[in-house]
Structure formats: C-alpha cells, structure tokens
Amino acid sequence: MSDETIYRLPIRIYYEDTDFSGVVYHAAYLKFFERGRTEALRACGVHHSELLARAEPLAFAVRKMTTEWLIPAKIDDMLEVRTRFVAAKGARMTLAQEIWREEALLARAEVEAACMSLSGRPRRLPEDILAKF
C-alpha cells in the first residue's frame, strides 16, 4: 500500500473471532475489513446515518471483493486494518485494504462498493460525497 492517505483502525482479536484452535476464522477478516471501510468513510466525513437521512436515502453495498490471506492471526493479537480509497466513479468506489500485525502483512483485499438507493438501484455518488474522498 502506497503512502497516499491511509486510514488505520486497531483491532484486538477476541475468542469469538477464532476457531477451536485459537486461529482467526477466515470470515472474521471480512468483518475487520468492513469496520476499516466504515471508519475510513467516517474519517472523511461520510456517515452511514447521514446517508440514510438524505432526501433520497443512500447506502453502500460491496459488489466485488478479492481477498488474499497470507499469515494467520491468533487470539489476543493486536492488528491494524489499513484502508485506502483508490478510485470513485459513477456509482462505484474502489478501496485497497490490508491487515497488519506489527511488521507482518496478514491479509489484503481489493473492494468495489456500489452506491445505491434503499430499493437496491445504483445511484451515482453525489458530488458532495465524492469531494470528501
């Protein structure tokens, strides 16, 4: 991940995140990536509750996600989710995400999210939202 604006979120691994062996279950990483995206949006001034309160309510949905797991995380680890906005055009935005434990890259994902109405129809990203990225 380059030195462009990177949003960082610390995550502690709890028992509920792991399988019977104390290793983080693969689906838990999806939750960590989601939290990282939400906090990156929040840091830019984009809040889900405000999107829902607009005259035409909007939401984001993950359209495509490519994930690679490199090294397992374990119970009690302290991790950092790093999120970077890559592109935003039309109704879509692309983000790059990584999960680190100190100097070790554990997992990475490329995510395409779509802006949509509450009925599920794609909506262009509003200019005021685009300006915040």
GUVORO-267790 format. One line per 8 residues: number of its first residue (from 1); for each residue z, y, x of N, C-alpha, C. Coordinates in nm, 2 decimals, decimal comma, always signed. Each point is the difference from the previous one (the first is absolute). Example, Ala and Ser with C-alpha at 12.3 -4.5 7.8 and 13.67 -1.06 7.14 Angstrom:
# residues 2
1) +0,78/-0,57/+1,32/+0,00/+0,12/-0,09/+0,00/+0,12/+0,09 ~ -0,07/+0,11/-0,04/+0,00/+0,11/+0,09/+0,08/+0,11/-0,08 .
# end
This chain:
# residues 133
1) +0,00/-0,12/+0,09/+0,00/+0,12/-0,09/+0,00/+0,12/+0,09 ~ -0,09/+0,10/-0,03/-0,01/+0,11/+0,09/+0,11/+0,10/-0,02 ~ +0,00/+0,11/+0,07/+0,11/+0,10/+0,00/-0,02/+0,10/-0,12 ~ -0,09/-0,02/-0,09/-0,01/+0,08/-0,11/+0,13/+0,00/-0,08 ~ +0,01/+0,07/-0,11/+0,13/+0,00/-0,07/+0,03/-0,14/-0,05 ~ +0,11/-0,05/+0,04/+0,05/-0,13/-0,03/+0,14/+0,02/-0,07 ~ +0,01/-0,06/-0,12/+0,12/+0,01/-0,08/+0,08/-0,13/+0,03 ~ +0,13/+0,02/+0,03/+0,08/-0,12/+0,04/+0,11/-0,02/-0,09 .
9) +0,02/-0,13/-0,03/+0,11/-0,04/-0,10/+0,08/-0,11/+0,06 ~ +0,13/+0,02/+0,03/+0,08/-0,11/+0,05/+0,03/-0,10/-0,11 ~ +0,00/-0,13/+0,03/+0,03/-0,11/-0,09/+0,09/-0,10/+0,07 ~ +0,11/-0,03/-0,07/+0,09/-0,11/+0,05/-0,04/-0,13/-0,07 ~ +0,00/-0,11/+0,07/-0,03/-0,13/-0,06/+0,13/-0,06/-0,06 ~ +0,00/-0,03/-0,12/+0,12/-0,06/-0,07/-0,03/-0,14/-0,03 ~ +0,10/-0,08/-0,04/-0,01/-0,14/-0,04/-0,11/-0,02/-0,10 ~ -0,01/+0,09/-0,10/-0,09/-0,01/-0,11/-0,15/+0,01/+0,04 .
17) -0,02/+0,05/+0,12/-0,14/+0,02/+0,06/-0,05/-0,13/+0,07 ~ +0,09/-0,09/+0,02/-0,03/-0,12/+0,09/-0,02/-0,13/-0,08 ~ -0,05/-0,10/+0,07/-0,01/-0,13/-0,06/+0,13/-0,08/+0,05 ~ +0,00/-0,12/-0,02/+0,12/-0,08/+0,03/+0,04/+0,00/+0,15 ~ -0,10/+0,03/+0,08/+0,02/+0,00/+0,15/+0,05/+0,13/+0,06 ~ +0,01/+0,11/-0,09/+0,03/+0,13/+0,06/-0,12/+0,08/+0,04 ~ -0,12/-0,05/-0,02/-0,12/+0,07/+0,04/-0,05/+0,07/-0,13 ~ -0,05/+0,12/+0,02/-0,05/+0,08/-0,11/-0,12/-0,07/-0,07 .
25) +0,01/-0,02/-0,13/-0,10/-0,06/-0,08/-0,12/+0,09/+0,00 ~ -0,12/-0,05/+0,01/-0,12/+0,08/+0,01/-0,02/+0,10/-0,11 ~ +0,04/-0,03/-0,12/-0,02/+0,10/-0,11/+0,09/+0,12/+0,01 ~ +0,11/-0,02/+0,07/+0,10/+0,12/+0,02/-0,07/+0,11/+0,07 ~ -0,09/-0,03/+0,09/-0,07/+0,10/+0,08/-0,08/+0,09/-0,10 ~ -0,05/-0,05/-0,11/-0,08/+0,08/-0,10/+0,09/+0,10/-0,06 ~ +0,13/-0,03/-0,02/+0,10/+0,10/-0,05/+0,02/+0,10/+0,10 ~ +0,01/-0,04/+0,13/+0,03/+0,10/+0,10/-0,12/+0,10/+0,02 .
33) -0,12/-0,06/-0,01/-0,12/+0,09/+0,01/+0,00/+0,10/-0,12 ~ +0,03/-0,05/-0,12/+0,00/+0,08/-0,12/+0,11/+0,11/+0,01 ~ +0,11/-0,03/+0,05/+0,10/+0,11/+0,02/-0,04/+0,10/+0,11 ~ -0,07/-0,05/+0,10/-0,06/+0,10/+0,10/-0,10/+0,09/-0,06 ~ -0,09/-0,05/-0,08/-0,10/+0,08/-0,07/+0,07/+0,10/-0,09 ~ +0,09/-0,04/-0,08/+0,07/+0,09/-0,09/+0,07/+0,11/+0,07 ~ +0,07/-0,03/+0,11/+0,07/+0,10/+0,08/-0,10/+0,09/+0,07 ~ -0,11/-0,05/+0,05/-0,10/+0,09/+0,06/-0,06/+0,10/-0,10 .
41) -0,02/-0,05/-0,13/-0,05/+0,09/-0,10/+0,11/+0,11/-0,03 ~ +0,12/-0,05/-0,01/+0,11/+0,09/-0,03/+0,01/+0,11/+0,11 ~ -0,01/-0,04/+0,13/+0,00/+0,09/+0,11/-0,11/+0,11/-0,01 ~ -0,11/-0,04/-0,06/-0,11/+0,10/-0,02/+0,02/+0,08/-0,12 ~ +0,10/-0,03/-0,08/+0,03/+0,08/-0,12/-0,07/-0,06/-0,13 ~ -0,03/-0,13/+0,01/-0,06/-0,07/-0,11/+0,10/-0,10/-0,05 ~ +0,05/+0,03/-0,12/+0,11/-0,08/-0,06/-0,06/-0,08/-0,13 ~ +0,02/-0,12/+0,00/-0,05/-0,08/-0,12/+0,05/+0,05/-0,13 .
49) +0,12/+0,05/-0,01/+0,05/+0,05/-0,13/-0,08/+0,13/-0,04 ~ -0,04/+0,08/+0,10/-0,08/+0,12/-0,03/-0,14/-0,04/-0,04 ~ -0,06/-0,10/+0,06/-0,13/-0,05/-0,04/+0,00/-0,04/-0,15 ~ +0,11/-0,07/-0,04/+0,01/-0,05/-0,13/+0,03/+0,11/-0,10 ~ +0,05/+0,12/+0,04/+0,03/+0,11/-0,08/-0,12/+0,10/-0,02 ~ -0,11/-0,03/+0,07/-0,11/+0,09/-0,01/-0,06/+0,00/-0,14 ~ -0,08/+0,10/-0,04/-0,07/+0,00/-0,13/-0,08/-0,12/-0,02 ~ -0,07/-0,05/+0,11/-0,07/-0,13/+0,00/+0,08/-0,08/+0,10 .
57) +0,09/-0,09/-0,05/+0,08/-0,08/+0,10/-0,08/-0,08/+0,09 ~ +0,04/-0,01/+0,13/-0,07/-0,08/+0,10/+0,10/-0,10/+0,06 ~ -0,06/-0,10/+0,06/+0,07/-0,10/+0,08/-0,09/-0,05/+0,11 ~ +0,06/-0,06/+0,10/-0,07/-0,07/+0,10/+0,01/-0,15/-0,01 ~ -0,10/-0,07/+0,03/+0,00/-0,15/+0,00/-0,07/-0,05/+0,12 ~ +0,06/-0,10/+0,07/-0,07/-0,06/+0,11/-0,12/-0,07/-0,05 ~ -0,11/+0,03/+0,06/-0,13/-0,06/-0,03/-0,03/-0,11/+0,10 ~ +0,03/+0,02/+0,12/-0,04/-0,10/+0,11/+0,11/+0,02/+0,11 .
65) +0,03/-0,11/+0,06/+0,10/+0,00/+0,11/-0,03/-0,11/+0,09 ~ -0,02/+0,03/+0,13/-0,02/-0,10/+0,10/+0,13/+0,00/+0,09 ~ +0,06/-0,11/+0,01/+0,13/-0,01/+0,07/-0,01/-0,10/+0,11 ~ +0,07/+0,03/+0,11/+0,01/-0,09/+0,11/+0,14/-0,01/+0,05 ~ +0,06/-0,12/+0,00/+0,13/-0,02/+0,05/-0,01/-0,06/+0,14 ~ +0,08/+0,07/+0,10/-0,01/-0,03/+0,14/+0,12/-0,07/+0,05 ~ +0,12/+0,05/-0,03/+0,13/-0,05/+0,05/+0,09/+0,00/-0,12 ~ +0,08/-0,10/-0,02/+0,09/+0,00/-0,11/+0,12/+0,09/+0,02 .
73) +0,05/+0,06/-0,11/+0,12/+0,08/-0,01/+0,11/-0,10/-0,04 ~ +0,12/+0,03/+0,03/+0,12/-0,09/-0,03/+0,11/+0,08/-0,06 ~ +0,09/-0,07/-0,06/+0,11/+0,06/-0,07/+0,08/+0,09/+0,10 ~ +0,04/+0,12/-0,06/+0,07/+0,10/+0,08/-0,08/+0,09/+0,09 ~ -0,13/-0,03/+0,01/-0,09/+0,08/+0,08/-0,01/+0,14/-0,06 ~ -0,01/+0,10/+0,09/-0,03/+0,14/-0,04/-0,15/+0,02/+0,03 ~ -0,08/+0,03/-0,10/-0,14/+0,02/+0,01/-0,04/+0,15/-0,03 ~ -0,12/+0,03/+0,03/-0,05/+0,13/-0,03/-0,14/-0,02/-0,06 .
81) -0,02/+0,05/-0,12/-0,14/+0,00/-0,07/-0,06/+0,13/+0,04 ~ -0,12/-0,01/+0,06/-0,08/+0,12/+0,04/-0,12/+0,01/-0,09 ~ -0,02/+0,11/-0,06/-0,11/+0,02/-0,10/-0,08/+0,12/+0,04 ~ -0,14/-0,01/+0,00/-0,09/+0,11/+0,03/-0,11/+0,00/-0,10 ~ -0,03/+0,12/-0,05/-0,11/+0,02/-0,09/-0,13/+0,01/+0,08 ~ -0,09/-0,09/-0,03/-0,13/-0,01/+0,07/-0,11/+0,08/-0,07 ~ -0,01/-0,01/-0,13/-0,11/+0,07/-0,07/+0,04/+0,01/-0,15 ~ -0,06/+0,10/-0,06/+0,01/+0,02/-0,14/-0,13/+0,05/-0,06 .
89) -0,06/-0,07/-0,09/-0,13/+0,05/-0,06/-0,01/-0,06/-0,14 ~ -0,05/+0,09/-0,09/-0,02/-0,05/-0,13/+0,14/-0,04/-0,06 ~ +0,00/-0,12/-0,05/+0,13/-0,05/-0,06/+0,08/-0,09/+0,10 ~ -0,05/-0,01/+0,12/+0,06/-0,09/+0,10/+0,07/+0,07/+0,12 ~ +0,10/-0,07/+0,05/+0,06/+0,04/+0,12/+0,02/-0,12/+0,09 ~ -0,01/+0,01/+0,13/+0,02/-0,11/+0,09/+0,11/+0,04/+0,09 ~ +0,09/-0,10/+0,02/+0,11/+0,02/+0,09/+0,01/-0,12/+0,10 ~ +0,05/+0,04/+0,12/+0,03/-0,11/+0,10/+0,15/-0,01/+0,01 .
97) +0,05/-0,12/+0,01/+0,14/-0,02/+0,00/+0,04/-0,10/+0,11 ~ +0,11/+0,02/+0,06/+0,05/-0,10/+0,10/+0,15/-0,01/-0,02 ~ +0,05/-0,12/+0,03/+0,15/-0,02/+0,00/+0,04/-0,04/+0,14 ~ +0,10/+0,07/+0,06/+0,04/-0,02/+0,14/+0,15/-0,04/+0,00 ~ +0,04/-0,07/+0,10/+0,13/-0,03/+0,04/+0,01/+0,05/+0,14 ~ +0,07/+0,11/+0,03/+0,00/+0,06/+0,13/-0,14/+0,02/+0,05 ~ -0,03/-0,07/+0,11/-0,14/+0,02/+0,06/-0,09/-0,11/-0,04 ~ +0,03/-0,08/-0,09/-0,08/-0,12/-0,05/-0,07/+0,03/-0,13 .
105) -0,13/-0,01/-0,01/-0,07/+0,01/-0,12/+0,01/-0,13/-0,07 ~ +0,05/+0,00/-0,12/+0,02/-0,13/-0,08/-0,11/-0,02/-0,10 ~ -0,05/+0,10/-0,07/-0,10/-0,02/-0,10/-0,07/+0,13/-0,02 ~ -0,13/-0,01/-0,05/-0,08/+0,12/-0,03/-0,08/-0,02/-0,12 ~ -0,03/+0,11/-0,07/-0,08/-0,01/-0,12/-0,09/+0,12/-0,01 ~ -0,12/-0,03/-0,06/-0,09/+0,11/-0,04/+0,00/+0,00/-0,15 ~ +0,03/+0,11/-0,06/+0,01/+0,00/-0,15/-0,09/+0,10/-0,06 ~ -0,07/-0,04/-0,10/-0,08/+0,09/-0,09/+0,07/+0,01/-0,13 .
113) +0,04/+0,13/-0,04/+0,06/+0,02/-0,13/-0,09/+0,09/-0,08 ~ +0,00/-0,03/-0,13/-0,08/+0,08/-0,09/+0,09/+0,08/-0,09 ~ -0,05/+0,12/-0,03/+0,07/+0,09/-0,09/-0,06/-0,03/-0,14 ~ +0,09/-0,01/-0,10/-0,05/-0,05/-0,13/+0,08/+0,07/-0,11 ~ -0,06/+0,00/-0,12/+0,07/+0,04/-0,12/+0,10/-0,12/-0,04 ~ +0,09/+0,03/-0,09/+0,09/-0,10/-0,05/-0,07/-0,11/-0,08 ~ -0,12/+0,03/-0,04/-0,08/-0,11/-0,07/-0,08/-0,09/+0,10 ~ +0,02/+0,04/+0,13/-0,07/-0,09/+0,10/-0,14/+0,05/+0,04 .
121) -0,04/+0,12/-0,04/-0,13/+0,05/+0,04/+0,01/+0,08/+0,12 ~ -0,09/-0,02/+0,10/+0,00/+0,08/+0,12/-0,01/+0,15/-0,02 ~ +0,07/+0,08/+0,07/+0,00/+0,14/+0,00/-0,01/+0,06/+0,14 ~ -0,08/+0,10/+0,01/-0,01/+0,07/+0,13/+0,13/+0,05/+0,04 ~ +0,03/+0,00/+0,13/+0,13/+0,06/+0,05/-0,01/+0,15/-0,03 ~ +0,10/+0,05/-0,06/-0,01/+0,15/-0,03/+0,01/+0,08/+0,13 ~ -0,07/+0,11/+0,00/+0,00/+0,09/+0,12/+0,14/+0,03/+0,06 ~ +0,09/+0,03/-0,09/+0,14/+0,03/+0,04/+0,06/-0,11/+0,07 .
129) -0,03/-0,13/-0,04/+0,05/-0,11/+0,07/-0,07/-0,02/+0,14 ~ -0,13/+0,00/+0,00/-0,08/-0,01/+0,12/+0,05/+0,10/+0,11 ~ +0,03/+0,12/-0,04/+0,04/+0,10/+0,09/+0,13/-0,03/+0,07 ~ +0,08/-0,09/-0,05/+0,13/-0,04/+0,05/-0,01/-0,11/+0,11 ~ -0,11/-0,07/+0,01/-0,02/-0,10/+0,10/-0,03/+0,06/+0,13 .
# end
